[in-house]
Amino acid sequence: MGTDIRRMIAAERRELADLLSGLPPQAWDAPSLCAGWRVREVVAHLTLPYRHSGPRVLAGLVTTRGNFDRLADRLARRDTAR
């Protein structure tokens, strides 16, 4: 991956972090455009690769019989409950 792309990704992550850090507490529980998910589940989903290792995700895929959507939903809900 080129240096320019890495810089662009880092800038996008900072922009998202800035946006999220400015959300009032009640906004985290607002419904999102993703059926059944609040803002907090969407954020958990977006940040999944930074909190769960590759082997952990693969193990989760085994438990969901390869259904990534089910795994992503399970992880997002579990992670937001913490």
PDB file of N, CA, C and O in Angstrom:
ATOM      1  N   MET A   1       0.864  -1.168   0.000  1.00  0.00           N
ATOM      2  CA  MET A   1       0.000   0.000   0.000  1.00  0.00           C
ATOM      3  C   MET A   1       0.906   1.224   0.000  1.00  0.00           C
ATOM      4  O   MET A   1       1.855   1.298   0.781  1.00  0.00           O
ATOM      5  N   GLY A   2       0.620   2.172  -0.864  1.00  0.00           N
ATOM      6  CA  GLY A   2       1.437   3.365  -0.987  1.00  0.00           C
ATOM      7  C   GLY A   2       1.294   4.305   0.198  1.00  0.00           C
ATOM      8  O   GLY A   2       0.305   4.275   0.930  1.00  0.00           O
ATOM      9  N   THR A   3       2.311   5.139   0.362  1.00  0.00           N
ATOM     10  CA  THR A   3       2.330   6.100   1.458  1.00  0.00           C
ATOM     11  C   THR A   3       1.146   7.054   1.378  1.00  0.00           C
ATOM     12  O   THR A   3       0.545   7.384   2.400  1.00  0.00           O
ATOM     13  N   ASP A   4       0.808   7.497   0.174  1.00  0.00           N
ATOM     14  CA  ASP A   4      -0.326   8.417   0.029  1.00  0.00           C
ATOM     15  C   ASP A   4      -1.632   7.783   0.512  1.00  0.00           C
ATOM     16  O   ASP A   4      -2.433   8.435   1.181  1.00  0.00           O
ATOM     17  N   ILE A   5      -1.839   6.526   0.175  1.00  0.00           N
ATOM     18  CA  ILE A   5      -3.061   5.836   0.590  1.00  0.00           C
ATOM     19  C   ILE A   5      -3.085   5.701   2.110  1.00  0.00           C
ATOM     20  O   ILE A   5      -4.121   5.909   2.742  1.00  0.00           O
ATOM     21  N   ARG A   6      -1.947   5.353   2.687  1.00  0.00           N
ATOM     22  CA  ARG A   6      -1.881   5.240   4.157  1.00  0.00           C
ATOM     23  C   ARG A   6      -2.214   6.573   4.817  1.00  0.00           C
ATOM     24  O   ARG A   6      -2.925   6.610   5.821  1.00  0.00           O
ATOM     25  N   ARG A   7      -1.710   7.650   4.266  1.00  0.00           N
ATOM     26  CA  ARG A   7      -2.004   8.983   4.807  1.00  0.00           C
ATOM     27  C   ARG A   7      -3.485   9.306   4.704  1.00  0.00           C
ATOM     28  O   ARG A   7      -4.080   9.858   5.629  1.00  0.00           O
ATOM     29  N   MET A   8      -4.072   8.955   3.566  1.00  0.00           N
ATOM     30  CA  MET A   8      -5.498   9.213   3.365  1.00  0.00           C
ATOM     31  C   MET A   8      -6.343   8.399   4.352  1.00  0.00           C
ATOM     32  O   MET A   8      -7.316   8.908   4.909  1.00  0.00           O
ATOM     33  N   ILE A   9      -5.969   7.141   4.563  1.00  0.00           N
ATOM     34  CA  ILE A   9      -6.698   6.292   5.509  1.00  0.00           C
ATOM     35  C   ILE A   9      -6.571   6.857   6.918  1.00  0.00           C
ATOM     36  O   ILE A   9      -7.556   6.925   7.654  1.00  0.00           O
ATOM     37  N   ALA A  10      -5.369   7.259   7.290  1.00  0.00           N
ATOM     38  CA  ALA A  10      -5.149   7.832   8.625  1.00  0.00           C
ATOM     39  C   ALA A  10      -5.979   9.103   8.797  1.00  0.00           C
ATOM     40  O   ALA A  10      -6.548   9.330   9.865  1.00  0.00           O
ATOM     41  N   ALA A  11      -6.052   9.920   7.771  1.00  0.00           N
ATOM     42  CA  ALA A  11      -6.845  11.154   7.849  1.00  0.00           C
ATOM     43  C   ALA A  11      -8.327  10.827   8.006  1.00  0.00           C
ATOM     44  O   ALA A  11      -9.022  11.483   8.782  1.00  0.00           O
ATOM     45  N   GLU A  12      -8.818   9.827   7.285  1.00  0.00           N
ATOM     46  CA  GLU A  12     -10.221   9.419   7.405  1.00  0.00           C
ATOM     47  C   GLU A  12     -10.518   8.914   8.813  1.00  0.00           C
ATOM     48  O   GLU A  12     -11.566   9.225   9.379  1.00  0.00           O
ATOM     49  N   ARG A  13      -9.600   8.137   9.377  1.00  0.00           N
ATOM     50  CA  ARG A  13      -9.796   7.620  10.735  1.00  0.00           C
ATOM     51  C   ARG A  13      -9.822   8.754  11.756  1.00  0.00           C
ATOM     52  O   ARG A  13     -10.638   8.743  12.678  1.00  0.00           O
ATOM     53  N   ARG A  14      -8.930   9.730  11.594  1.00  0.00           N
ATOM     54  CA  ARG A  14      -8.929  10.876  12.510  1.00  0.00           C
ATOM     55  C   ARG A  14     -10.229  11.665  12.390  1.00  0.00           C
ATOM     56  O   ARG A  14     -10.798  12.097  13.392  1.00  0.00           O
ATOM     57  N   GLU A  15     -10.688  11.846  11.166  1.00  0.00           N
ATOM     58  CA  GLU A  15     -11.940  12.578  10.948  1.00  0.00           C
ATOM     59  C   GLU A  15     -13.115  11.851  11.607  1.00  0.00           C
ATOM     60  O   GLU A  15     -13.967  12.482  12.233  1.00  0.00           O
ATOM     61  N   LEU A  16     -13.156  10.543  11.464  1.00  0.00           N
ATOM     62  CA  LEU A  16     -14.220   9.762  12.102  1.00  0.00           C
ATOM     63  C   LEU A  16     -14.114   9.861  13.623  1.00  0.00           C
ATOM     64  O   LEU A  16     -15.125  10.049  14.299  1.00  0.00           O
ATOM     65  N   ALA A  17     -12.916   9.737  14.162  1.00  0.00           N
ATOM     66  CA  ALA A  17     -12.710   9.845  15.610  1.00  0.00           C
ATOM     67  C   ALA A  17     -13.153  11.216  16.115  1.00  0.00           C
ATOM     68  O   ALA A  17     -13.789  11.313  17.164  1.00  0.00           O
ATOM     69  N   ASP A  18     -12.826  12.264  15.387  1.00  0.00           N
ATOM     70  CA  ASP A  18     -13.242  13.614  15.770  1.00  0.00           C
ATOM     71  C   ASP A  18     -14.763  13.735  15.766  1.00  0.00           C
ATOM     72  O   ASP A  18     -15.351  14.305  16.685  1.00  0.00           O
ATOM     73  N   LEU A  19     -15.386  13.200  14.737  1.00  0.00           N
ATOM     74  CA  LEU A  19     -16.845  13.236  14.642  1.00  0.00           C
ATOM     75  C   LEU A  19     -17.480  12.499  15.820  1.00  0.00           C
ATOM     76  O   LEU A  19     -18.396  13.012  16.463  1.00  0.00           O
ATOM     77  N   LEU A  20     -16.991  11.307  16.093  1.00  0.00           N
ATOM     78  CA  LEU A  20     -17.572  10.496  17.161  1.00  0.00           C
ATOM     79  C   LEU A  20     -17.320  11.082  18.543  1.00  0.00           C
ATOM     80  O   LEU A  20     -18.172  10.978  19.425  1.00  0.00           O
ATOM     81  N   SER A  21     -16.167  11.691  18.737  1.00  0.00           N
ATOM     82  CA  SER A  21     -15.866  12.259  20.050  1.00  0.00           C
ATOM     83  C   SER A  21     -16.768  13.455  20.366  1.00  0.00           C
ATOM     84  O   SER A  21     -16.930  13.826  21.528  1.00  0.00           O
ATOM     85  N   GLY A  22     -17.346  14.048  19.337  1.00  0.00           N
ATOM     86  CA  GLY A  22     -18.232  15.187  19.541  1.00  0.00           C
ATOM     87  C   GLY A  22     -19.699  14.825  19.686  1.00  0.00           C
ATOM     88  O   GLY A  22     -20.539  15.704  19.879  1.00  0.00           O
ATOM     89  N   LEU A  23     -20.019  13.525  19.593  1.00  0.00           N
ATOM     90  CA  LEU A  23     -21.431  13.122  19.710  1.00  0.00           C
ATOM     91  C   LEU A  23     -21.914  13.257  21.144  1.00  0.00           C
ATOM     92  O   LEU A  23     -21.221  12.839  22.072  1.00  0.00           O
ATOM     93  N   PRO A  24     -23.082  13.832  21.335  1.00  0.00           N
ATOM     94  CA  PRO A  24     -23.656  13.857  22.687  1.00  0.00           C
ATOM     95  C   PRO A  24     -24.048  12.428  23.088  1.00  0.00           C
ATOM     96  O   PRO A  24     -24.316  11.599  22.219  1.00  0.00           O
ATOM     97  N   PRO A  25     -24.082  12.137  24.374  1.00  0.00           N
ATOM     98  CA  PRO A  25     -24.376  10.772  24.832  1.00  0.00           C
ATOM     99  C   PRO A  25     -25.634  10.148  24.219  1.00  0.00           C
ATOM    100  O   PRO A  25     -25.629   8.963  23.884  1.00  0.00           O
ATOM    101  N   GLN A  26     -26.692  10.913  24.072  1.00  0.00           N
ATOM    102  CA  GLN A  26     -27.941  10.343  23.549  1.00  0.00           C
ATOM    103  C   GLN A  26     -27.821   9.942  22.076  1.00  0.00           C
ATOM    104  O   GLN A  26     -28.574   9.085  21.612  1.00  0.00           O
ATOM    105  N   ALA A  27     -26.898  10.540  21.344  1.00  0.00           N
ATOM    106  CA  ALA A  27     -26.730  10.220  19.924  1.00  0.00           C
ATOM    107  C   ALA A  27     -26.242   8.786  19.717  1.00  0.00           C
ATOM    108  O   ALA A  27     -26.520   8.182  18.681  1.00  0.00           O
ATOM    109  N   TRP A  28     -25.521   8.242  20.690  1.00  0.00           N
ATOM    110  CA  TRP A  28     -25.008   6.873  20.566  1.00  0.00           C
ATOM    111  C   TRP A  28     -26.143   5.852  20.526  1.00  0.00           C
ATOM    112  O   TRP A  28     -25.969   4.753  20.000  1.00  0.00           O
ATOM    113  N   ASP A  29     -27.283   6.201  21.069  1.00  0.00           N
ATOM    114  CA  ASP A  29     -28.423   5.289  21.082  1.00  0.00           C
ATOM    115  C   ASP A  29     -29.443   5.589  19.988  1.00  0.00           C
ATOM    116  O   ASP A  29     -30.495   4.952  19.931  1.00  0.00           O
ATOM    117  N   ALA A  30     -29.143   6.544  19.127  1.00  0.00           N
ATOM    118  CA  ALA A  30     -30.048   6.874  18.019  1.00  0.00           C
ATOM    119  C   ALA A  30     -30.050   5.738  17.002  1.00  0.00           C
ATOM    120  O   ALA A  30     -29.016   5.111  16.770  1.00  0.00           O
ATOM    121  N   PRO A  31     -31.202   5.470  16.398  1.00  0.00           N
ATOM    122  CA  PRO A  31     -31.246   4.432  15.361  1.00  0.00           C
ATOM    123  C   PRO A  31     -30.389   4.842  14.166  1.00  0.00           C
ATOM    124  O   PRO A  31     -30.256   6.026  13.857  1.00  0.00           O
ATOM    125  N   SER A  32     -29.820   3.856  13.510  1.00  0.00           N
ATOM    126  CA  SER A  32     -29.029   4.123  12.308  1.00  0.00           C
ATOM    127  C   SER A  32     -29.819   3.661  11.087  1.00  0.00           C
ATOM    128  O   SER A  32     -30.950   3.192  11.209  1.00  0.00           O
ATOM    129  N   LEU A  33     -29.222   3.796   9.934  1.00  0.00           N
ATOM    130  CA  LEU A  33     -29.851   3.307   8.707  1.00  0.00           C
ATOM    131  C   LEU A  33     -29.697   1.792   8.561  1.00  0.00           C
ATOM    132  O   LEU A  33     -30.285   1.192   7.661  1.00  0.00           O
ATOM    133  N   CYS A  34     -28.914   1.180   9.439  1.00  0.00           N
ATOM    134  CA  CYS A  34     -28.735  -0.273   9.440  1.00  0.00           C
ATOM    135  C   CYS A  34     -29.813  -0.875  10.349  1.00  0.00           C
ATOM    136  O   CYS A  34     -29.843  -0.612  11.551  1.00  0.00           O
ATOM    137  N   ALA A  35     -30.675  -1.666   9.770  1.00  0.00           N
ATOM    138  CA  ALA A  35     -31.817  -2.225  10.496  1.00  0.00           C
ATOM    139  C   ALA A  35     -31.392  -2.891  11.800  1.00  0.00           C
ATOM    140  O   ALA A  35     -30.551  -3.790  11.811  1.00  0.00           O
ATOM    141  N   GLY A  36     -31.992  -2.428  12.907  1.00  0.00           N
ATOM    142  CA  GLY A  36     -31.743  -3.023  14.206  1.00  0.00           C
ATOM    143  C   GLY A  36     -30.490  -2.541  14.914  1.00  0.00           C
ATOM    144  O   GLY A  36     -30.219  -2.963  16.038  1.00  0.00           O
ATOM    145  N   TRP A  37     -29.731  -1.678  14.288  1.00  0.00           N
ATOM    146  CA  TRP A  37     -28.494  -1.167  14.904  1.00  0.00           C
ATOM    147  C   TRP A  37     -28.637   0.299  15.232  1.00  0.00           C
ATOM    148  O   TRP A  37     -29.164   1.090  14.449  1.00  0.00           O
ATOM    149  N   ARG A  38     -28.149   0.642  16.422  1.00  0.00           N
ATOM    150  CA  ARG A  38     -28.025   2.041  16.791  1.00  0.00           C
ATOM    151  C   ARG A  38     -26.660   2.536  16.299  1.00  0.00           C
ATOM    152  O   ARG A  38     -25.873   1.770  15.743  1.00  0.00           O
ATOM    153  N   VAL A  39     -26.400   3.801  16.509  1.00  0.00           N
ATOM    154  CA  VAL A  39     -25.106   4.372  16.117  1.00  0.00           C
ATOM    155  C   VAL A  39     -23.981   3.578  16.755  1.00  0.00           C
ATOM    156  O   VAL A  39     -22.971   3.316  16.102  1.00  0.00           O
ATOM    157  N   ARG A  40     -24.129   3.187  18.013  1.00  0.00           N
ATOM    158  CA  ARG A  40     -23.054   2.469  18.710  1.00  0.00           C
ATOM    159  C   ARG A  40     -22.721   1.134  18.060  1.00  0.00           C
ATOM    160  O   ARG A  40     -21.550   0.754  18.035  1.00  0.00           O
ATOM    161  N   GLU A  41     -23.702   0.408  17.535  1.00  0.00           N
ATOM    162  CA  GLU A  41     -23.405  -0.853  16.849  1.00  0.00           C
ATOM    163  C   GLU A  41     -22.689  -0.610  15.522  1.00  0.00           C
ATOM    164  O   GLU A  41     -21.802  -1.374  15.139  1.00  0.00           O
ATOM    165  N   VAL A  42     -23.076   0.453  14.826  1.00  0.00           N
ATOM    166  CA  VAL A  42     -22.397   0.788  13.569  1.00  0.00           C
ATOM    167  C   VAL A  42     -20.929   1.107  13.844  1.00  0.00           C
ATOM    168  O   VAL A  42     -20.047   0.656  13.114  1.00  0.00           O
ATOM    169  N   VAL A  43     -20.670   1.877  14.889  1.00  0.00           N
ATOM    170  CA  VAL A  43     -19.281   2.216  15.237  1.00  0.00           C
ATOM    171  C   VAL A  43     -18.519   0.954  15.632  1.00  0.00           C
ATOM    172  O   VAL A  43     -17.362   0.785  15.245  1.00  0.00           O
ATOM    173  N   ALA A  44     -19.148   0.073  16.393  1.00  0.00           N
ATOM    174  CA  ALA A  44     -18.494  -1.185  16.763  1.00  0.00           C
ATOM    175  C   ALA A  44     -18.148  -1.989  15.513  1.00  0.00           C
ATOM    176  O   ALA A  44     -17.074  -2.585  15.428  1.00  0.00           O
ATOM    177  N   HIS A  45     -19.050  -2.002  14.556  1.00  0.00           N
ATOM    178  CA  HIS A  45     -18.800  -2.727  13.308  1.00  0.00           C
ATOM    179  C   HIS A  45     -17.643  -2.092  12.525  1.00  0.00           C
ATOM    180  O   HIS A  45     -16.763  -2.794  12.027  1.00  0.00           O
ATOM    181  N   LEU A  46     -17.655  -0.770  12.422  1.00  0.00           N
ATOM    182  CA  LEU A  46     -16.598  -0.080  11.676  1.00  0.00           C
ATOM    183  C   LEU A  46     -15.223  -0.277  12.297  1.00  0.00           C
ATOM    184  O   LEU A  46     -14.214  -0.275  11.592  1.00  0.00           O
ATOM    185  N   THR A  47     -15.180  -0.446  13.599  1.00  0.00           N
ATOM    186  CA  THR A  47     -13.898  -0.569  14.291  1.00  0.00           C
ATOM    187  C   THR A  47     -13.540  -2.017  14.615  1.00  0.00           C
ATOM    188  O   THR A  47     -12.534  -2.263  15.280  1.00  0.00           O
ATOM    189  N   LEU A  48     -14.327  -2.959  14.167  1.00  0.00           N
ATOM    190  CA  LEU A  48     -14.096  -4.371  14.429  1.00  0.00           C
ATOM    191  C   LEU A  48     -12.670  -4.813  14.098  1.00  0.00           C
ATOM    192  O   LEU A  48     -12.064  -5.507  14.915  1.00  0.00           O
ATOM    193  N   PRO A  49     -12.106  -4.450  12.951  1.00  0.00           N
ATOM    194  CA  PRO A  49     -10.755  -4.931  12.623  1.00  0.00           C
ATOM    195  C   PRO A  49      -9.674  -4.430  13.572  1.00  0.00           C
ATOM    196  O   PRO A  49      -8.589  -5.008  13.626  1.00  0.00           O
ATOM    197  N   TYR A  50      -9.948  -3.381  14.310  1.00  0.00           N
ATOM    198  CA  TYR A  50      -8.944  -2.822  15.229  1.00  0.00           C
ATOM    199  C   TYR A  50      -9.064  -3.415  16.623  1.00  0.00           C
ATOM    200  O   TYR A  50      -8.194  -3.203  17.467  1.00  0.00           O
ATOM    201  N   ARG A  51     -10.134  -4.152  16.867  1.00  0.00           N
ATOM    202  CA  ARG A  51     -10.358  -4.732  18.188  1.00  0.00           C
ATOM    203  C   ARG A  51     -10.326  -6.246  18.199  1.00  0.00           C
ATOM    204  O   ARG A  51     -10.189  -6.850  19.263  1.00  0.00           O
ATOM    205  N   HIS A  52     -10.448  -6.871  17.041  1.00  0.00           N
ATOM    206  CA  HIS A  52     -10.478  -8.333  16.962  1.00  0.00           C
ATOM    207  C   HIS A  52      -9.427  -8.814  15.968  1.00  0.00           C
ATOM    208  O   HIS A  52      -9.348  -8.323  14.842  1.00  0.00           O
ATOM    209  N   SER A  53      -8.633  -9.770  16.395  1.00  0.00           N
ATOM    210  CA  SER A  53      -7.567 -10.302  15.538  1.00  0.00           C
ATOM    211  C   SER A  53      -8.151 -11.167  14.421  1.00  0.00           C
ATOM    212  O   SER A  53      -9.292 -11.623  14.497  1.00  0.00           O
ATOM    213  N   GLY A  54      -7.349 -11.379  13.395  1.00  0.00           N
ATOM    214  CA  GLY A  54      -7.755 -12.254  12.292  1.00  0.00           C
ATOM    215  C   GLY A  54      -8.139 -13.646  12.771  1.00  0.00           C
ATOM    216  O   GLY A  54      -9.194 -14.157  12.397  1.00  0.00           O
ATOM    217  N   PRO A  55      -7.286 -14.276  13.606  1.00  0.00           N
ATOM    218  CA  PRO A  55      -7.648 -15.616  14.098  1.00  0.00           C
ATOM    219  C   PRO A  55      -8.949 -15.624  14.901  1.00  0.00           C
ATOM    220  O   PRO A  55      -9.719 -16.582  14.829  1.00  0.00           O
ATOM    221  N   ARG A  56      -9.190 -14.568  15.657  1.00  0.00           N
ATOM    222  CA  ARG A  56     -10.430 -14.498  16.441  1.00  0.00           C
ATOM    223  C   ARG A  56     -11.648 -14.401  15.523  1.00  0.00           C
ATOM    224  O   ARG A  56     -12.674 -15.032  15.782  1.00  0.00           O
ATOM    225  N   VAL A  57     -11.538 -13.615  14.455  1.00  0.00           N
ATOM    226  CA  VAL A  57     -12.635 -13.498  13.495  1.00  0.00           C
ATOM    227  C   VAL A  57     -12.847 -14.834  12.783  1.00  0.00           C
ATOM    228  O   VAL A  57     -13.987 -15.258  12.591  1.00  0.00           O
ATOM    229  N   LEU A  58     -11.766 -15.493  12.394  1.00  0.00           N
ATOM    230  CA  LEU A  58     -11.908 -16.800  11.742  1.00  0.00           C
ATOM    231  C   LEU A  58     -12.574 -17.807  12.667  1.00  0.00           C
ATOM    232  O   LEU A  58     -13.414 -18.592  12.225  1.00  0.00           O
ATOM    233  N   ALA A  59     -12.208 -17.794  13.949  1.00  0.00           N
ATOM    234  CA  ALA A  59     -12.852 -18.696  14.912  1.00  0.00           C
ATOM    235  C   ALA A  59     -14.337 -18.356  15.023  1.00  0.00           C
ATOM    236  O   ALA A  59     -15.176 -19.252  15.117  1.00  0.00           O
ATOM    237  N   GLY A  60     -14.656 -17.078  15.012  1.00  0.00           N
ATOM    238  CA  GLY A  60     -16.054 -16.662  15.058  1.00  0.00           C
ATOM    239  C   GLY A  60     -16.819 -17.111  13.827  1.00  0.00           C
ATOM    240  O   GLY A  60     -17.996 -17.464  13.909  1.00  0.00           O
ATOM    241  N   LEU A  61     -16.149 -17.096  12.694  1.00  0.00           N
ATOM    242  CA  LEU A  61     -16.799 -17.551  11.459  1.00  0.00           C
ATOM    243  C   LEU A  61     -17.132 -19.035  11.529  1.00  0.00           C
ATOM    244  O   LEU A  61     -18.131 -19.482  10.966  1.00  0.00           O
ATOM    245  N   VAL A  62     -16.291 -19.794  12.222  1.00  0.00           N
ATOM    246  CA  VAL A  62     -16.583 -21.217  12.400  1.00  0.00           C
ATOM    247  C   VAL A  62     -17.865 -21.374  13.211  1.00  0.00           C
ATOM    248  O   VAL A  62     -18.716 -22.202  12.886  1.00  0.00           O
ATOM    249  N   THR A  63     -17.998 -20.575  14.267  1.00  0.00           N
ATOM    250  CA  THR A  63     -19.188 -20.701  15.127  1.00  0.00           C
ATOM    251  C   THR A  63     -20.458 -20.228  14.434  1.00  0.00           C
ATOM    252  O   THR A  63     -21.558 -20.628  14.816  1.00  0.00           O
ATOM    253  N   THR A  64     -20.317 -19.379  13.416  1.00  0.00           N
ATOM    254  CA  THR A  64     -21.502 -18.908  12.684  1.00  0.00           C
ATOM    255  C   THR A  64     -21.635 -19.603  11.328  1.00  0.00           C
ATOM    256  O   THR A  64     -22.388 -19.167  10.458  1.00  0.00           O
ATOM    257  N   ARG A  65     -20.887 -20.690  11.175  1.00  0.00           N
ATOM    258  CA  ARG A  65     -20.918 -21.494   9.937  1.00  0.00           C
ATOM    259  C   ARG A  65     -20.642 -20.658   8.690  1.00  0.00           C
ATOM    260  O   ARG A  65     -21.271 -20.827   7.645  1.00  0.00           O
ATOM    261  N   GLY A  66     -19.667 -19.740   8.842  1.00  0.00           N
ATOM    262  CA  GLY A  66     -19.234 -18.933   7.706  1.00  0.00           C
ATOM    263  C   GLY A  66     -20.093 -17.724   7.412  1.00  0.00           C
ATOM    264  O   GLY A  66     -19.882 -17.046   6.405  1.00  0.00           O
ATOM    265  N   ASN A  67     -21.050 -17.441   8.263  1.00  0.00           N
ATOM    266  CA  ASN A  67     -21.967 -16.321   8.030  1.00  0.00           C
ATOM    267  C   ASN A  67     -21.376 -15.050   8.653  1.00  0.00           C
ATOM    268  O   ASN A  67     -21.540 -14.795   9.846  1.00  0.00           O
ATOM    269  N   PHE A  68     -20.683 -14.258   7.820  1.00  0.00           N
ATOM    270  CA  PHE A  68     -20.040 -13.057   8.339  1.00  0.00           C
ATOM    271  C   PHE A  68     -21.054 -12.048   8.863  1.00  0.00           C
ATOM    272  O   PHE A  68     -20.788 -11.373   9.858  1.00  0.00           O
ATOM    273  N   ASP A  69     -22.208 -11.932   8.217  1.00  0.00           N
ATOM    274  CA  ASP A  69     -23.230 -10.992   8.697  1.00  0.00           C
ATOM    275  C   ASP A  69     -23.663 -11.336  10.124  1.00  0.00           C
ATOM    276  O   ASP A  69     -23.809 -10.452  10.968  1.00  0.00           O
ATOM    277  N   ARG A  70     -23.863 -12.615  10.378  1.00  0.00           N
ATOM    278  CA  ARG A  70     -24.261 -13.042  11.718  1.00  0.00           C
ATOM    279  C   ARG A  70     -23.135 -12.759  12.716  1.00  0.00           C
ATOM    280  O   ARG A  70     -23.388 -12.293  13.827  1.00  0.00           O
ATOM    281  N   LEU A  71     -21.906 -13.039  12.321  1.00  0.00           N
ATOM    282  CA  LEU A  71     -20.762 -12.779  13.194  1.00  0.00           C
ATOM    283  C   LEU A  71     -20.627 -11.283  13.480  1.00  0.00           C
ATOM    284  O   LEU A  71     -20.430 -10.888  14.629  1.00  0.00           O
ATOM    285  N   ALA A  72     -20.731 -10.454  12.451  1.00  0.00           N
ATOM    286  CA  ALA A  72     -20.601  -9.003  12.631  1.00  0.00           C
ATOM    287  C   ALA A  72     -21.685  -8.483  13.565  1.00  0.00           C
ATOM    288  O   ALA A  72     -21.418  -7.639  14.421  1.00  0.00           O
ATOM    289  N   ASP A  73     -22.900  -8.982  13.404  1.00  0.00           N
ATOM    290  CA  ASP A  73     -23.997  -8.562  14.282  1.00  0.00           C
ATOM    291  C   ASP A  73     -23.729  -9.002  15.714  1.00  0.00           C
ATOM    292  O   ASP A  73     -23.909  -8.224  16.651  1.00  0.00           O
ATOM    293  N   ARG A  74     -23.304 -10.231  15.881  1.00  0.00           N
ATOM    294  CA  ARG A  74     -23.024 -10.759  17.224  1.00  0.00           C
ATOM    295  C   ARG A  74     -21.921  -9.950  17.905  1.00  0.00           C
ATOM    296  O   ARG A  74     -22.055  -9.578  19.071  1.00  0.00           O
ATOM    297  N   LEU A  75     -20.840  -9.677  17.189  1.00  0.00           N
ATOM    298  CA  LEU A  75     -19.727  -8.931  17.769  1.00  0.00           C
ATOM    299  C   LEU A  75     -20.117  -7.486  18.078  1.00  0.00           C
ATOM    300  O   LEU A  75     -19.758  -6.952  19.128  1.00  0.00           O
ATOM    301  N   ALA A  76     -20.847  -6.861  17.169  1.00  0.00           N
ATOM    302  CA  ALA A  76     -21.253  -5.462  17.388  1.00  0.00           C
ATOM    303  C   ALA A  76     -22.134  -5.348  18.621  1.00  0.00           C
ATOM    304  O   ALA A  76     -21.954  -4.447  19.440  1.00  0.00           O
ATOM    305  N   ARG A  77     -23.083  -6.257  18.750  1.00  0.00           N
ATOM    306  CA  ARG A  77     -23.987  -6.210  19.913  1.00  0.00           C
ATOM    307  C   ARG A  77     -23.240  -6.524  21.210  1.00  0.00           C
ATOM    308  O   ARG A  77     -23.462  -5.880  22.235  1.00  0.00           O
ATOM    309  N   ARG A  78     -22.355  -7.518  21.154  1.00  0.00           N
ATOM    310  CA  ARG A  78     -21.602  -7.874  22.353  1.00  0.00           C
ATOM    311  C   ARG A  78     -20.662  -6.756  22.765  1.00  0.00           C
ATOM    312  O   ARG A  78     -20.558  -6.426  23.947  1.00  0.00           O
ATOM    313  N   ASP A  79     -19.977  -6.172  21.788  1.00  0.00           N
ATOM    314  CA  ASP A  79     -18.998  -5.139  22.106  1.00  0.00           C
ATOM    315  C   ASP A  79     -19.664  -3.867  22.643  1.00  0.00           C
ATOM    316  O   ASP A  79     -19.074  -3.169  23.468  1.00  0.00           O
ATOM    317  N   THR A  80     -20.860  -3.562  22.196  1.00  0.00           N
ATOM    318  CA  THR A  80     -21.533  -2.354  22.694  1.00  0.00           C
ATOM    319  C   THR A  80     -22.155  -2.574  24.066  1.00  0.00           C
ATOM    320  O   THR A  80     -22.471  -1.614  24.768  1.00  0.00           O
ATOM    321  N   ALA A  81     -22.329  -3.821  24.445  1.00  0.00           N
ATOM    322  CA  ALA A  81     -22.891  -4.121  25.764  1.00  0.00           C
ATOM    323  C   ALA A  81     -21.850  -3.946  26.870  1.00  0.00           C
ATOM    324  O   ALA A  81     -22.197  -3.919  28.051  1.00  0.00           O
ATOM    325  N   ARG A  82     -20.589  -3.830  26.495  1.00  0.00           N
ATOM    326  CA  ARG A  82     -19.502  -3.677  27.482  1.00  0.00           C
ATOM    327  C   ARG A  82     -19.397  -2.276  27.972  1.00  0.00           C
ATOM    328  O   ARG A  82     -18.539  -1.976  28.802  1.00  0.00           O
TER     329      ARG A  82
END
